[in-house]
Amino acid sequence: MDKTSRSTNKKALLSLAIGGFGIGLTEFVIMGILPNIAGSLDISIPKAGHFIAIYALGVVIGAPVMARITNNLNPKKTLLFLMVWFTIFNTLSAFSGNYWAMMLFRFLSGMPHGAFFGIGAVVSGYLAKPGKAAQAMAVMFSGLTVANIIGVPLGTYIGQELHWSYSFMLVGIAGIATFCSLYFWMPKEGLDEADNSDSTSPSPGLRNKKLWALIALTTVGTGGFFAWYSYIAPLVINVTKLPEANVGYVMIVAGFGMFFGNFLGARMVETFNPVKSVVISMFSMTMILLLNSIFASNDIAIYVLSFIVGVITFSISAPIQIAIIRAAKGAEKLGSSMNQSAFNMGNASGAYFGGLPMVFGLGFNYASVVGGVLACIGGVIGIVILYMDKLSKRKKES
């Protein structure tokens, strides 16, 4: 396929977005039905919280493992394999009869998550017409944002009103829909460039210090978002003093912010260097999270600030993914997948550090302060990367 004359393959991008919807659904719906799962399996809610952590561990471990396992498959077969795995183990989660079975199936369910988004990000760049790679990636990640707006509230309602197992069956249905759309809409030909030279031997891209700095940026910086998001329910109930039912509405508003921010990030890449775009978003997140800690008690401000946090957070998605792919030259699929592992390490670390103020008796709004600090550190890492790039460019010119 002539790269200069091709047009964007919209159906193929839609198949990736459907996959993103399914992955977003399984990652976040469990948070709304955790008490139901705990009661059904006769365990405490904190112990049921292990199912969230083990999923994140599956993502972290699974991203590089799956990228290696599927190394010799073409992109289409790789994505199909990942979605078969995803569908099987998410469906089996619905039939977990005890704590250990659920732990096993949640871990295995998380393994294809990072590889799907990582490889999908590389593929989406080649499905787009020239200069529109960031927008193509935004289409894929839009599935994740739509899951937060529609899928998670629907899955939570089904799990609470019927049985939590039906929520995971819904995820299985999303997996089947993704497999079918990939099979019929994703081209086999024309993705040779996306099927990069990853191999079992070390790639120079994986030895690039910039790659590891970007992964550190993702881990620390996005931890700022999760320090806030992990404690959104107690923040709304105890600080804003709204009824428990309003937690879902606040999360939906944040989901709409994520949707718009996803495409804003794609536009930013057309104006700024990808790393510079991420730096702008990180310092913006710092400011808005600190404002959130001050004005969270206001019932109007909590909705406005939650929307803005969602916008800023997902404006990072496409720029950081493009920066990672460029830095991991020769190992694009693996590097891109590892960035998804970093995102989930940010999930775990953000939740941990965000909870520390409460351990010392401080209010739930202080989780936003911690989030602001983490986002600021992410921005500083980004500035260091830009400075090193500038030094490297000067060295080459001299």
Residue, then its C-alpha position, 0 to 999 in steps of 0.5 A: m500500500d502506498k503510504t502517501s495515498r492511502s485513506t484512513n480505514k475507519k472500519a478497522l479503527l472502529s474494531l479497535a475502539i470496540g476492543g477498547f470499550g471491552i477492556g475499559l468495561t472489565e477494568f472499571v466495572i468491578m469497582g461498582i460491583l465490588p460489594n456484590i462480589a464480596g457478599s457472593l463469595d463470602i469475603s470482605i470488601p477489602k479482600a475483594g479489592h484484591f481482584i482490582a490489584i491482581y488485574a493490574l498485575g496481569v496487565v503489567i506482566g502480560a504486556p511484555v509477555m504477550a508481545r513476545i508470545t505473539n512476536n511471529l504473528n502478523p498484526k491481525k492474527t495477534l489482535l485476534f489471539l489477544m481478544v480470544w484470550f480476553t473473552i475466554f477468561n473474562t467470561l470464566s470470571a463470571f463463573s468464579g465460585n471462590y476467591w482463588a478462582m476469581m483471583l486466577f481469572r482476573f489475573l489472566s483477564g488482565m494479560p492481553h490488556g496492555a498488548f492490545f492497546g500497545i499493538g493497536a496503537v502501532v496498527s492504528g498509525y498505519l491505518a490512518k492517512p499521513g499526518k493523522a496517526a494521533q487522531a487514529m489512536a484517539v479513535m481506538f482509545s475512545g472505546l475506553t472513554v465510552a466504556n466509562i460513560i455508558g458501559v460501566p454504569l450499565g454494567t454496574y446497574i446489571g451487576q447490582e440489580l441482577h447478579w455480578s456475574y452478568s457484568f462479566m458476561l457483558v464483557g464477554i459479549a464485548g469480546i466476541a463483538t471485537f473478535c468479529s469486527l477485527y476478523f471482518w474489518m481489519p485488513k491482513e494486507g497493508l500492515d507490513e510496516a506495522d509488523n515491525s522488527d521486534s524479535t527475541s534479540p534485544s533491540p536498540g530501541l529498548r536500550n534507549k534511555k528516553l524510552w525508559a524516561l517516558i515510561a517513568l513519566t507515564t507511571v508517575g504522572t498518570g498516578g496523579f489521576f488515579a490518586w484522585y479517581s481512586y477516592i472519588a466516592p468518599l470525596v463526593i460523599n464525605v467532602t462534597k456531602l452529596p448522596e451516594a447515588n451522585v457518585g455515579y453521576v460525577m464519574i459519568v461527567a468525568g467520563f465525558g471529559m475523558f472522551f473529549g480530552n482523548f481527541l484534544g490530545a490528538r489535536m495537540v500533537e498536530t501543534f506541539n512535539p508529543v512530549k511537549s504536549v504531555v508536559i502541558s497536560m501534566f502541569s495543567m493536571t497539577m493545577i486542576l487537582l490542587l484546585n479540586s482539593i480546595f473547592a471539592s466541598n462545592d457541589i457544582a465545582i465537583y462536577v466542573l472539576s471532575f470534567i476538567v480532570g477527565v479532559i486533561t488526563f486523556s489528553i495525554s493518551a495519544p501524545i505519550q503513545i506516539a512518543i513511546i513508539r518513536a523512542a522504541k524504534g525497532a521494538e515499537k509493539l513491545g515499547s507501546s505495550m510496556n507503556q500500558s504496563a506503566f499506566n497500570m503501575g500508575n493506577a496501583s501507585g496512585a491509589y496507594f500514595g493517594g490513600l496515605p493522607m487518610v492514614f494520618g487522619l487527613g481528609f479525602n480531599y488531600a488525595s487530590v493534593v498527592g495527585g497534584v504532586l505526582a502530576c507535577i513530578g511527571g511534568v518535571i520528568g517531561i521537561v528533563i526529556l525535552y532538555m536532553d533532546k535539545l542537548s542531543k540535537r545540538k551535539k549532532e549539529s556540532 
